Each structure stands twice: as structure tokens, then as C-alpha cells.
């Protein structure tokens, strides 16, 4: 008992020294300390909270924060930049001068609400997690793009979240069409909730997926949303329902495409059926964006693609052999990292323009048999500074397929040389998180340190054992603009006249409020961004 008192006293002293307010998470203060001091103190705090968790009841809290949540935060790796819910590094602040501005907070989140009977580890607490989100997180956003919110007929979850969002001021929503028994599959699981009026909608179903995705009729959901200058903050429920009042003020439109594409399982080979199927779905996405914007888009209106793309953008750089400092391998796709590096240089990720001559040079070097990983995936450590900073081969193809510039070398995917996915209509494409922070964040299969310094899974209730610690980046908010037919410049970034994009962040959405049987609201992290409109 004395040890428990000592541990609690130590944690309290640390909290007081950091100036913790009773209504703020410790992590917001801790992250502002000097890095070297944090590196020394964090393992100690991790150890104390780990021991405290062993000796205290599950419902025990410190400053209204569950001990398990505090332990998870302090035991995360220091170099795991996206594990906390703090605002991410280098994201610029929204600052406008002149006319009043309107801040719009967008979230994309795979919410992981699958039909009853489908779970990974016995119980994935679907109802409880959705209720937690409705109770604790709705106030943080203005537009929410959900994936895997399936509208299964025999549960009340979907109607309940619609009612909850409506009560919270989200007076508008649109979902992918229902699918019944005769469709031999469930719906796409896509919904957009908005505090602002949705004035146009559309949906395109992709070609059926493979494996388990054959029964999830995935696609892309479109919404044209009217942003009003009714107030300098998100509209209240009363204002949102007052159509006449909104129409009388200045406004701008944004165009949202919310999507969820084919999944891959296990170690990904670029020639797998799931990868190729995903490429064709991305091509379908490009075509749908093109035709939809032709109908509803006016020049200058911002366009965003959000969703769980199931494309891992990280390179997972490790040595080919344990202790080998020579060749490096992309452990996610079994491809030599030197090749990925060349492709990174040949394609401007921010603007998605590629150069023909550089592309031919890269293609000439992609026909060598890729090196194979000779050690266990289970024991790999991603310690190279390039991990998260360079982009994977599939990510580069993902950018090329959506933008219409095509993929550098179709043979990497087992495709013919003419299957480049290049289109006559092209878009300038910006990955908002990567553009703001210069690395690809982990949004699935994250890790943390235990009290003994071992890397362990961040979350085990929802994530499958095979996906624990895969450290994938799968979730995105993309900004795009049409490119004029005569625009061939690779140094011509999209213009964002009339609005700023800022505070682009990963949102782990840890379940830190109350007593819960889960530690985060989904197996995926969300990604958020703030749009500041000059109205």
C-alpha cells in the first residue's frame, strides 16, 4: 500500500510541476517541455503509471483521467510523432487579416462499426464506441466523414448516431445507399455529417472488391456543402435550421468526396489482386470526381477527398538482414528502398506532376528482382530517419491514379506497359498532412513502449493480432484542383485563394473519459484539418 501512495504522490508532483489543470490532459503540457528533459523523464513516468495501473482498480482516475490512458500516453515512443492527440508539428495556424473569417473543422474517420457478429477479438464494443464518440467528440468538428458506419438493418446504431449528430447541431447528412439481401453485400459504410447545408449529393459504387471486400459494396460519396458567414464559429442548431438566414449571407461552397477502397491483408505484394483492384477503384474515383465537378463545381471552389484509402504511404525502412547497415528494404512491399527513393525524386508528391524523362530513367531500373526480407517481420524496428518521410511505391501510384498523371511503371503491379492510368483530365493534388508536416503519420497499428522499453501494440481490443504494430498510414485528407489543359509546369502548386488550410492533425481519439472497455474509438486514427474561409 505504501508503494501505491508513493507512486500516486510522484505522479501528482509531476502533474503539478507541469502546471496541469484539472480539465486538461497531461500530454498537452508534457509535449511542450524540452526534448532532452522529456527523453529522460518519460520512461520514468511510464514505469510509475504502469505500476500504478497494476495496483489500482480499473475505474481509478487521476485528475479525472483513467490510469490506463495516462500509461498509454507516456509509454508511447518519442519518435512516434502522431501518437498523441496534440496538434501536429509544423501545421500552420489559421490567421486571416481583413474581412471576417469562418473556421470549418473537418474530420475523416474510419469508425469501425461493422455488422453484428463480425469482430476481431471477441467483442469490439460497437455500440459503446459510437456512443462515446457522440457524447465526447461531436463538439470538436463541423463536418465529419465516416467510413465503416454500415447501415445494417437489424441494429439501431445508425439511427441513434443520426439523432445524436442532429441534436449536436449537425442538421445535414448524406449516406451511401442501402443495400439489401438481393445485392449480396452490405452498403459502402460512408456517411457525411455537416453543420452546414448539403446542397448536392451523389454516389458511385466501385467495381466489386476481392476477398472479404466482395461483400462490402464500396464506393465514393459526394457532397457539395454551403459554408455561410452566419457567424465566426460553427453555426448553432437554430442557425443551421434557418435556411432563409443562411441564404441571406455571404457563402462559399466546398466539394467533399468521401471514400473507402479495397483492403489488403498481411504483407503486401504490389502484384496482389487486392492492390490491383484498388488501383482500378482509384481510377474510378478520378473519373467520378471529373464528371461530378463538371456538373457542380465553379472555379475557385475547394475540393477535398477524404477517407480510408487502404494505401500505406510509409516505407518502413529496415535493413535487409539483422545488423546489416547496407541495403535497406521497404518492409511493407518487399521492394528495395533505393528504388523507392528514385521514384520519390521523379514524382512531385505535393503537386502530383511527373517528368517523362525522369520517369523513363526510373522505369529502366525497376525490372530487377526485388530483394526479399530475410528476417522476421515480427522483430523489425523502424529506426531509419527516412521512415515516414519517404513515400511507398503504392502511395506514388495512388497519387498518380487519382491525379490522372498515371503510374511510372505498370510492370511493378503486374500490369501491361499501356496500363498507366493516365487521363486527359488531370488534377493538382496535395496530401494535406504530408504537405504540412513532411512525414506520413501512423493511423493504423500504432506502437508504444512498455515499462521495460519493449515496443508493444498501442491497442489490442479492436486491432487484429496480424495488424498489431504494422505502423501503417492509411487515412487521408487530399486537396485537389483541376489543371488547365495547357498547364505542363511541375512547379505550379494549387492555389488556395479565399481560404487557408491549417492545423492538419492526426486524431487518435483515445477513450480518456470515464470507464471504458476500449482504449480508442476505432482501430484507425482520424485525420482532421481546419479550413479558414475569407468570406
N, C-alpha and C positions, 0 to 999 in steps of 0.2 A: 504494500500500500504506500509505503514511503517513496518507492521509486515512481509510482504514478504521480504523487504530489510533486516530486522534483521535476518530472517531465512536463507536467502541466504548467508549473511555475516557469520553467525555461521557455516554453512556447509563449507564455503570456508576456514575459520580459522582451522576447524578440519582437512580439507584436507591438508592444508599447514603444520600443525603440524605433520601430518603423513607422510610428505615427498612425496606427491602424484605427480607422473609425469603425464603430460598431456595425455600420451598414455597408462596408466595403470589403471586398476580398483582399486577403493578404497579398496576393500576386500583383495587384496594381501598384503597391508601394515597393515590393521587393524588386520588381523589374527595373526600377529607376536607380538602384544602387550601382556603385562602381562595379564593373565586371569582375575584377580580380577579387574584390571582397565577396561578391556573390559566389564565385567559384569555390572559395574556402568555406563559406558558411552553409551553402545549400546542402551538401552531403550530411552535415551535422543535423540540420533541421529535418532532413528526410529521415534520418535514423531515429530521431526523437519522435516524430509523428508516427513512424512505423511501429515503434514500441508502444506508444500511447494507444494506438489502434488495437493492439493485442490485449491490453488490459482494461479497455473501456467498452461499455455496451455499444451496440450498433447505432443507437439513437443519440449517443453523446455528441455534443457540438461544442465548438469554441468560437465565441462571438457569432453564434447562430450559423456556423459553417460546419458541416459534417467532417469529422476527423479524416474519413476516407478521402474526401475531396481535397483536403489540405495535403494529405500524404501524396496523392496523385500529382498535385501541382509541384511540390518541392522535390519529388523523385524523378521528374522528367529530365531528359538530357539537356544540358545547357545549349548544345549546338542544334537542338531541335526547335527551330525558330518559331514554329507555328503551333506549339503545343498549348500555349496559354491563350486566354481569351482577351489579352491585351490588344490594343491596336497594333498593327504590324509595322515593322521598321520602314522608314523612308516614305510611307504613304503621305502625300501632301495633304494639308488641311484645306477645308473649303473656305476660301476667303474671297468675297466679292466686294468691290467698291462701286459706288454709283447707285443704280436702281436697286430696289429691294430684291432679295433672292428667296428662292423656295428650295428647301432641302428635302430630298426624297431618298429614303433609305431602302435599298433593295437587298433581298436575301435569296440565294439559291440553296436548297437543302434537300438532299435525299433523306426523307423522313423514315424510310424503312418500315412502312406499315403494310405488310403483305397479308394475304388472306389467312383466315384461321387454319390452323393445322400445319402451316409452314413456318418452321423456326430452325435455328441453328444449334441451340444448346439447351433445348428442353422448354424454355419459356423466354420469350423476348419482350414481354410486358407491353404489347402494342397499345392497349387502352390506356395504361398508366403513363406511357411516354407521350402519347398525344395529348392527354390531359395536362401533363406537366408543361408541355410547350404552350398550350392555350393559356394556362394560368400565369406562366412566368416570363414568356418571351415575346408575346404578340406586341407589347408596347414598344419593343425595340425597333420595329420596322414599319414601313409603309406599303411595300409591295413584297409579297412572298411567293416564290416559285418552288413548288413542291414536286419532287419525283417520288415514286413508290407510295403514293397515297391512293391505294387501289379502292375502287368503289364496289366492294364486294357486297352482294345483295343481302347476305344473312348476318350482317353486323350493323350496329348503329354508329360506328365510329365516324364515318364520313358526314352524316347529317349533324352530328354533335360538333365536329370541328367547324362546319359551316356556320352553325348557330353561334359558336364561341367567337369566331372571327367577326361575324356581323355585330355582335354585342360590343366588340372591341373597336369598332369603327371601320372595319373592312366591309363596306357596303356592296362591294362588287367582287364577283369571282367568275371564273370560267374553268371548265374541266374538259378533259378528253372525253369523247362519247363513251357511254356504257357499252359493254359487250356482254352478250348472253350466251346461253348454252350452245346455241347453234353456230356461234363464232369459233367454238373450240379454243377458247382462250379468254383471258381477263383483259380489262381495259389497259390503257397505256400508263395509268397511275399519275397523270400530270394534272396539276391544278395551279392556277394563279389567283391569289387573293390580293385585293387592292383597296386602299382607302380612296383612290381617285377613280373617276368614271372609266369603265372599259367601253369603248365606243365601236370597236370592230373586233371580231374574233374569227379564227379559222383553225383547222386541224388537218394534218396529213399523217396517215398511217404508213409506216415503213414496210418494206418487204419483210415477211416473217423472219424472225431470227432462227438461230440454230440452238441445239441442246435445250436447256430449260426455257430459254427465251422464246422458243417456238410458241409457248402458251401465253406469253405476255405480248400483247399487240402494241408494240412500242411505236412512237411517232414523235411529232413536234407540234406543240400547241402555241398558237399566236394570239397576242392581244395588243391592240392599239389603245394606249391609255392617255387620257387628257389630264395634264398637270395644270392646276389652276393657281393663281396668285391670291386665292381667297384669304390666306393667312401666311405668316412667315414660318409656320410649323405645320405638321401634319394636320389635316382637317379633322374637326370633331365629327362625331356621328351625326349631329344636327346639320353641320355644314355640308357633309358628304351627301346627305339625302336631299339637300336643297338644290335641285337641278337648275332652277332659274338663277339663283345667286351665283353659282359656278359659271354659268354661261355668260354672265354679265362682266366677268373679269378677264384680265389677260390670261392667256394659257399657251401651253406648248404641248406637243404630242411626243410620246416615246413609243417605240415599237419593240416588243418583247417576244422572243422565240424561246420557249422552254422545252427542253428535250431530254430524252434518256435513250441511250443507244445500246447495242448488243454488248453483253457481258463476256468476259473471258475468265477462265478459271485455271489456277495453277500457274506454272511457269509459262510465259507467253512466247511462242514462236511466231514470227511475223507471217508465216505461211499458213497458220491455223485458220480453219473455217471461220471461227468467230472474229478474227481480225479482219479478214477479207470482207465478211458480211458487214462489219462495222464501217469499213471504207465506203461500201455501196450505200449504206444508210446516210453517211455524211454527204455523199454526193446528192442523195435525195433531199437532204436538208438544204444544201446550197440551192437546188432548183426551186424548192418551196419558198425560200427566202426571196429569191429573184422574182418569182411570179407574184408573191404577196406584196412586195414593195412596189411593184409596178401598179398595183391596184390602190394601195392605201398610203404610200409614202410621198412626202413632199421634201424637196431638197432642204438639207439642214436639220432635219429631224433625226435625233439619235436612235440608233438601232442596236439592240443587245441580244446576244444568245446566251442563255443560262442553262445549266444542267449538269447532270452526272453523265459525262461523255464516255466513261469506262476506258479512256485513253490515258495511260500512265505517262506523264511528261518527264518524270525523273529518270536519271541514268543509272543510279545505284552503282556507283563506281567502286569496284573492289579489285584486288589483284587476282590474276588468273590462278595462282597457287598460293597456299598459305605462306606468308612471309615473303612472297615474291614481290619485288619492287619494280619489276619490268612491265610487261604488257598488262593493261587494265581491261577488264571485261564489264560490259553492261549486263548486270546480272538479271535484269528483267526480260531481256530478249536474246541472250547468248550472242551478242554482237560485239566485235572489237570496238572499244571506245574511241580509238583513233579514227575510225570511220565515222562515228557519230560526230566527232569534233569537226571533221571536214564538212559534213553536211550542215552543221550549225553555222559554219562560216559561209557556206554557199547560199543559205536562205536567211533573209532578214526576218527574224521571228516577229518583230514588232509590227512590220508593215506587210509581211507575207509576200514580198516581191522576191523573185529569184532570178538569177542571171544565167542565160543559156550556156555561156562558155564555161563558167564555174560548174554548172550542172553536169556538163559532159565530162569534165575532169573528174568529178566525184563518181559518176556512173562507171567510169573506166576502172575504178578501184573497188567496186562493190561486188565483184564476181568471185573473189576469193572465198573459200570455205571459212565461215566464222569460227573462231576458237570456241571451244567448249569449256564450261566451268568444271574444274577438276576437284572441287571441294564441295562440301555440303552447303546448300543454301541456308540451312538452319544456323550455321555458325558464322555467317558472313557479318561483317561490320562495315557500314558505310562511313568511312572516315576521311575519304578524299575530299579536298575542299571543293572539287567540282560537282560533287553530288548535289543535286537540286539546282545547280546553276546552269549546267548544260542541259540540252533538251534531247529526249529519246528520239529514236528514228520514227517510231509510230506517231509521236507528237508532231514531228515535222510533216509527216504525211497528212495528219489530221488538219493542220493549218492549211496545207496545200489543197485538200479536198474541199474544205469549207470556203476558202477564199476564191477558188476557181483557178488558181495558178498551177494546180496539179502536183504530182509527187515526182521527186527527182529520178527514182529508179524503180519502176514497177516490178522488176525481177526480184527485188527483196521480199516482195509479198507473194511470189509465185505467179505473178501476172505477166501477160504479154507486154511487149515494149510499147504497144499503142494504147494500153490501158492506163493512161496517165491521170485521168480525172480532171484534165484541164478543160476549162469552159470559156466560151466567148465573153460571158459576163463575169467580171472579177470584182472582188471586194478588198479594200484595205482592212486588215484585221489586227486587233490589239487584244492580247491576253492581259486583262486589267491588273491581275495580281502580279504576274511576272513583270509587266511594264513598270509597276510601282515599286517592286521590291527586289528585282533582279535574281529571283530564285523561284523554283516551283515548290509550293508548300505541300506538306503531307496532309491529305484529307481522309485517308483510309489506312487502317492497320498501323497506327502510331505506336511509339515505344516510350519507355521511361526507365529510369534506374531504380533498382530496389535498394534496400538499405546496405547491401554488401557490394554495391557498384555493378551489379549484373544488369544487362539490358533485358527487360521483360515487356510483355504486351501492356499497352496503356489501358486496354479494355478487353474483357473476356466474356461478358454476358451476352453480347449481340454478335460479335465477330466470330466467324468460323475459325477453328484451330488452324486450318491451312492458310488462312489470311492474316493470322496474327503476325505483327511486326513486318509486313510486306512493305510498309512505308511508301504507299502509292499516292500520287497526285492525280485525282480523277475528276474533280469538280471545278467548274469554271464560270466566270462571267466574261464574255467576249464582247468587244465593241467593234462594230464594223460600219464602213461606208462604201457605197458604190464607187467604183473607179471609172473615170471617163475613158472612152474607147481610145483616145489619143494620149492617154497618160501612161507612159512606159518608164517613168522615173522610179528608181528603187529608193530614193531618198525623199519621198513625198508622203509624210505621215498624215493620217486622218485629221481633219480639222474638228475642233470641238467648240465652235463659236456658240456663245449663248449659254454654256454650262460648263461646270468643272466636274471631273470625276476625282474623288478623294476618299481617304480613309478606307482603302481596299483592304479587307481583313479576312482572315480565317476565323470561323466561329465554332470552337469545339462544342459549345453548348453542354458543358458539364452539368450534371444534376446536383447542384450545390445547395438547393433549397429543400429543407425538410428531410424526411427519412424515405429513402428510395431503394429499390432492389436493383437498380441500374445506375451506372456512373455517368452516362451521357445519353442524350435523347435519340441518338442514331448510331449505326456503325460508321457512318460518314460524318465528317465535319461539314459545316456550311461555309459559304463564302459570301461576304457582304461588301457593298460599296455605297457611298453616298454620292448623290448627284445634286449639285447646287445650281439651280436654274436662275438665269438673269431674266426676270420677267418684266 
